[in-house]
Amino acid sequence: MTATLEEPIAATTPEGTVTVASMARDWARRTPSQVAMREKDFGIWQEYTWEQTWGLVLDAAHGLLALGVEPADRVSIQSEDRPEWIILDLATVAIRGITVGLYPTNPTAEVEYLLTDSGSTVHLAEDQEQVDRVLDIEPSKLDRMVRVLYCEPRGVSTYENDRLLYWDDFLAMGREHRAADPDAVDRLMNFFFND
């Protein structure tokens, strides 16, 4: 997707530091019904408007806060290109976290290295294949990881592991957090770095 802005954006604004998350928020405010992304579902293209996308980003950001993710914490993602990847990345940036991207084909040894080296607190695994790679790692090596989110429930929904959390349940958790503290993400996004 390519977008051009009519006027340049300053490095900081009255609403905080400009980030990819603040730019997505601004697009949602200026052009809420414009298509932000598309996903093919059973051969039919589904469109996400900027307003819908930003709503999902907020739900995910509040979900991260509900899980205890704090500024500078790492959130890792191992998935093919899909809306959840973009949504979680923008949500992580919105709460001033750091996204760590993994290739969907990274084998278990590389996943272990990347997760332990980054100190990831939350990990998004697309499906059973990626979930299995994380679960094959000795849990004590991932002592900072509180949750493993997954997008595709097939094969994973029967697993009994307290760290696993289905994406839809994660978003529901975010909506609950958002209802209880609607300004939590805005406070983090509007944070000014004082020189």
DOLUMKE-19647 format. One record per residue (C-alpha): y, z, x. Coordinates in pm, 1 decimal, padded with zeros to 6 digits. Last residue first. Layout:
N
          v          w          u
          Y          Z          X
...
# end
This chain:
195
          v          w          u
    01691.8    02568.3    01510.1
    01577.7    02692.4    01171.2
    01280.9    02509.2    01025.6
    01346.8    02491.7    00653.4
    01075.0    02568.1    00399.8
    01112.0    02358.5    00086.6
    00751.5    02239.6    00097.6
    00619.1    02595.1    00126.2
    00829.8    02724.6   -00161.2
    00746.7    02414.6   -00364.7
    00373.8    02483.7   -00321.8
    00403.0    02839.4   -00457.7
    00643.4    02750.2   -00741.2
    00391.1    02743.8   -01028.5
    00238.8    03084.7   -00945.2
   -00010.4    03181.6   -01221.1
   -00029.8    02836.1   -01380.6
   -00062.0    02671.8   -01037.5
   -00338.8    02911.0   -00938.5
   -00530.3    02821.6   -01254.1
   -00468.3    02449.2   -01195.6
   -00590.2    02485.6   -00837.5
   -00913.4    02651.6   -00948.6
   -00964.0    02360.5   -01189.3
   -00903.2    02121.3   -00896.7
   -01173.3    02301.2   -00694.2
   -01410.1    02287.5   -00990.9
   -01356.6    01910.1   -01009.9
   -01419.5    01878.6   -00633.9
   -01747.8    02075.8   -00641.7
   -01750.1    02389.3   -00426.2
   -02012.4    02477.6   -00165.7
   -01957.8    02789.8    00047.3
   -02179.5    03011.9   -00167.0
   -02484.6    02795.2   -00102.0
   -02756.5    02726.2   -00355.3
   -02802.9    02351.1   -00363.5
   -02890.5    02192.9   -00699.6
   -02545.7    02032.3   -00740.9
   -02578.9    01866.4   -00400.2
   -02829.2    01592.4   -00483.2
   -02584.3    01401.0   -00702.7
   -02262.3    01604.3   -00715.0
   -02043.1    01342.2   -00542.5
   -01704.2    01479.9   -00436.8
   -01789.0    01781.5   -00220.4
   -01582.9    02077.3   -00106.1
   -01717.0    02296.6    00173.3
   -01551.0    02635.9    00158.6
   -01449.0    02936.1    00369.4
   -01477.9    02784.5    00714.9
   -01348.8    03025.8    00979.2
   -01698.1    03142.4    01083.2
   -01824.9    02788.7    01133.1
   -02043.5    02865.5    01436.1
   -02192.7    03162.3    01247.5
   -02309.7    02919.3    00978.5
   -02547.7    02736.6    01219.0
   -02479.0    02370.1    01148.6
   -02730.9    02189.2    00925.9
   -02514.2    02279.4    00623.3
   -02232.3    02064.7    00762.5
   -02452.5    01759.0    00813.0
   -02616.8    01816.4    00475.4
   -02277.7    01802.9    00303.2
   -02206.3    01464.1    00466.2
   -02529.7    01310.7    00335.5
   -02503.5    01489.0    00000.7
   -02166.0    01333.6   -00075.9
   -01801.7    01305.4    00020.8
   -01764.2    01616.6    00232.3
   -01427.8    01793.5    00218.5
   -01399.1    02083.0    00463.4
   -01191.6    02400.3    00429.4
   -01107.3    02645.1    00709.0
   -01138.4    02402.8    01001.0
   -01125.1    02568.2    01342.5
   -01045.0    02234.9    01507.9
   -01301.0    02273.6    01786.3
   -01563.1    02420.5    01552.9
   -01525.9    02147.5    01291.4
   -01505.0    01861.4    01541.4
   -01796.5    01982.9    01754.8
   -02021.9    02051.7    01456.9
   -01939.4    01715.0    01300.1
   -02019.4    01549.1    01633.8
   -02360.8    01717.5    01653.2
   -02426.8    01645.0    01283.0
   -02370.2    01270.0    01312.8
   -02028.2    01116.2    01240.5
   -02080.3    00835.6    00985.5
   -01810.4    00942.6    00738.4
   -01565.1    00944.7    01028.1
   -01383.0    01273.8    01051.6
   -01019.2    01340.3    00969.7
   -00853.0    01672.1    01050.2
   -00559.1    01749.0    00821.3
   -00310.0    02017.1    00927.4
   -00155.7    02265.3    00686.2
    00207.8    02287.2    00580.9
    00131.4    02350.5    00211.6
    00239.1    01996.2    00122.7
    00057.9    01856.7    00429.2
   -00273.3    01988.9    00298.5
   -00203.0    01855.2   -00050.3
   -00119.2    01510.6    00092.6
   -00450.6    01502.6    00280.9
   -00641.5    01639.0   -00017.3
   -00502.9    01369.4   -00249.5
   -00556.2    01087.5   -00000.3
   -00920.2    01178.5    00066.8
   -00984.0    01255.5   -00302.1
   -00863.9    00904.3   -00391.1
   -01140.4    00735.9   -00188.1
   -01179.7    00584.8    00156.8
   -01516.3    00698.0    00293.4
   -01548.6    01067.2    00355.2
   -01538.5    01347.7    00606.6
   -01220.7    01550.7    00554.1
   -01111.2    01858.6    00746.5
   -00850.2    02115.3    00644.9
   -00696.3    02300.6    00937.5
   -00472.0    02603.4    00899.2
   -00113.1    02558.3    01027.2
    00036.4    02703.6    00706.4
   -00219.1    02911.6    00512.2
   -00544.1    02832.2    00331.0
   -00654.8    03132.4    00124.7
   -00888.1    02953.5   -00117.3
   -00627.1    02987.3   -00393.9
   -00375.4    02824.0   -00157.6
   -00611.6    02529.7   -00112.3
   -00651.2    02500.4   -00488.9
   -00271.3    02512.4   -00526.0
   -00251.5    02214.9   -00292.2
   -00531.8    02039.5   -00483.4
   -00358.3    02087.8   -00819.4
   -00027.1    01976.7   -00666.8
   -00187.5    01664.6   -00520.3
   -00349.2    01592.5   -00857.2
   -00010.4    01613.0   -01030.6
    00139.5    01394.0   -00757.1
   -00123.7    01129.9   -00823.8
   -00071.7    01138.4   -01198.8
    00307.1    01100.3   -01160.6
    00268.8    00829.9   -00895.0
    00042.7    00639.0   -01130.1
   -00331.2    00622.8   -01067.1
   -00501.7    00301.8   -01171.9
   -00871.4    00252.4   -01244.2
   -01019.1   -00083.2   -01145.7
   -01341.4   -00161.0   -01326.9
   -01664.5   -00239.1   -01141.6
   -01831.1    00094.9   -01217.9
   -01518.1    00275.5   -01097.1
   -01291.7    00081.1   -00862.2
   -01002.3    00294.6   -00746.5
   -00632.4    00209.3   -00751.3
   -00330.9    00370.0   -00593.1
    00033.8    00462.0   -00654.8
    00095.2    00252.6   -00966.1
    00450.6    00297.1   -01097.2
    00481.5    00524.9   -01401.8
    00651.7    00813.8   -01222.5
    00903.8    00598.3   -01032.5
    01179.2    00824.9   -00901.1
    01014.3    01166.9   -00940.6
    00664.8    01055.9   -00840.1
    00813.0    00862.2   -00546.0
    00994.3    01180.4   -00440.0
    00672.9    01383.0   -00452.1
    00497.3    01117.1   -00242.8
    00784.3    01133.4    00011.3
    00762.7    01511.6    00014.3
    00389.2    01485.3    00090.8
    00440.9    01227.5    00366.1
    00685.5    01471.9    00518.1
    01063.8    01520.5    00505.0
    01158.2    01878.0    00593.5
    01298.3    02093.2    00317.2
    01445.4    02041.5   -00030.1
    01809.0    02037.2    00083.2
    01697.6    01752.9    00308.1
    01560.6    01733.7    00658.5
    01470.6    01438.7    00878.7
    01712.6    01221.6    00678.4
    01574.9    00948.6    00454.3
    01686.8    00589.6    00503.7
    01814.2    00395.2    00204.3
    01643.8    00141.6   -00018.5
    01298.4    00259.8    00072.4
    01016.3    00018.1    00126.8
    00662.7    00065.9    00009.2
    00341.9   -00089.4    00130.1
    00000.0    00000.0    00000.0
# end
